[in-house]
Amino acid sequence: MDVRKAQLEDSKQIAEIYNYYVENSHSTFETEPLKIAEMNRRIAETIKNYPFFVCEESAEILGYAHAAQYKSRCAYKSSVEVSVYVKNGTNGKGIGTLLYEMLFAELFKTDVHAIIAGIALPNEASIKLHERFGFEKVAHFQEIGFKFNKWIDVGYWELICRKN
């Protein structure tokens, strides 16, 4: 498996990965699958300012991870939110770890101070992945999302970048 920077040509495979979670999981609160053009737009917007990586094997994208603006207010400029998704059926193969290793190495070279991850609960795999990288749970919102006819809690994990 190789990790590399995402390209606009990856939009179709990335949309397929993401849309699985849109349609079958509460990992994202989007409820309608994204069209390839919309994923292309999102990737283009993200890579202007933030790292976006894919993990691939034999030209098949197995997962992706990226950073994004946390909030638009100026005082948040040194904070980012991160996301990672792996292709359905490839969980437990270390793809998320590989992607985050690359993503965080890139973020640590910048002026990013705080990295935030929002996790719809329950999601033990995502919690373990984030805590393996040093994230700590800092917030828990009860019943903040509604999808698949049920209320969903969201926890927030944070990693402060300690630079020498």
N, C-alpha and C positions, 0 to 999 in steps of 0.2 A: 504494500500500500504506500502511496505517495501523497503528501500534503503539498498543495500549491495554492497560489492566489486564485480566487475565483475570476472568471471571465464572463462576459455577457453571453457567450455561446453556451454556458453552463445552465442558463435559465430554465430550459425545459426539464432537465434532470433534477435540478433543485426544486422546481415547482412540484414535480411528481413526489419527491420526498416529503415536502412540506404539506402538500394536499392530503397525503395519507393521514397526517395528524389533524388537519382541519376536519376531515370527515369521520375520524374514528377515535379521537382522543380529546381530552380536555387540556392537553399540553399547550395549545394555543386557543385563544378565545375567539378567533375568527371562525365564522360558521359557513362561509361559502368558499369553495376552492378558488385558488388564484389562476387566472389565465397566464400564459407564458409571457405575454407582453407586460403584465403588471409585475411579475417577478423580475423581468428584465429591467423595468424602471426602478424597482427597489434596489437591485444589485448596483445599477449605475449610480444611484444616489448615494448608497452606502460607501462604495469604493472611492468616492471623491475625497472623503475625510477619515475613513476608518478601515481597519483591516477586515478582510472577508476571505476565508479559506475553504477549500474543498478537499476531501480525502477521496482518492480514486484508486481503482485497481482495474487494469485492462480497459481503460477509457470509460469505466462505469463509476459514477459518483456514488459513494457510499455514505456520505454525510457532509455537513457543512457547519461552519461556525463563523460568527461575525460579531463585531462591536457596533454600537450605534449610540447616537446622542441620548443621554439619559433624560434630560428635560431641556426645554428651550431657554430658560432664564440664564442670563450670563454667568451668574455665580456657580452654576453647575458645569461650567465648561471643562473642568478637569475630572468629570465623572462620566462613565460610560455604562451602558447596559449590554450584556452579552447574551447570545443565544447559540445553542447547538442542537442540531437535529441529525439523527442517523437514519439511514434507510430501514424501513420495516424489515425485520428478520435478520438484521446484522448486529443487534444489540449484544453486548458482552464480548465484543471482539477488540476492544480498545480503540475504536474509531473516535469516540468522543474525547478520550484522553489525548490521542495524537493531535486532534484539531485544537484542543485547548492549549496544549504545550506550545504550538506554533502561534496561536492567537495571543497568548499572554506574553510570550517572548517579544512579540511585536509591540504590544501595548506598553511593556515595561521600558521600551526605548523612547517613549513619548512622555509628555507631561501629565499623563493620566495619573490621578491620585486614588480614585475610588472606582471599583468595578462592582456593578450591581447585577444580580441575577434574580429574576422573578420566577418562581416555580409554582405552578398550579398543583394543588395537593389532592390526594396523595401521589407521590412520585419518588419512591425510594431510590431508584437508579440515578435520577438527576441530583437528588440530595447528596448521595454518596460521591458522585463525580465532583460536584462543587466543593464539598468538604475535603476531598482528597487534595484539592489545590489550595486549601487554606481558607476558604470562605466560611463565614460564621453567620448563623441566622440572626437577623436584626429586627424582623417584623413579621407579623402574621395577621392577615386580614381575613376575617370570617365571612363566608358567603358573599364574596364580592363579585363573583361571576356566575352566570346562569347559562348552562349549556347541557344539551341532552336531557332536558326536563329535571335538572337538579342544580342546587346551589353548590358552588365550588370555592374553597378557600385558596388563598394565595400567600405563600411565604416569600420573604425577600432575604437573600443572602448577600453579604458584602465582603469584598477583599480590599484591604487598604494596601496600596503598593508602597513598600518600604524600599526606598532607594538609598544607596550609599553615597 
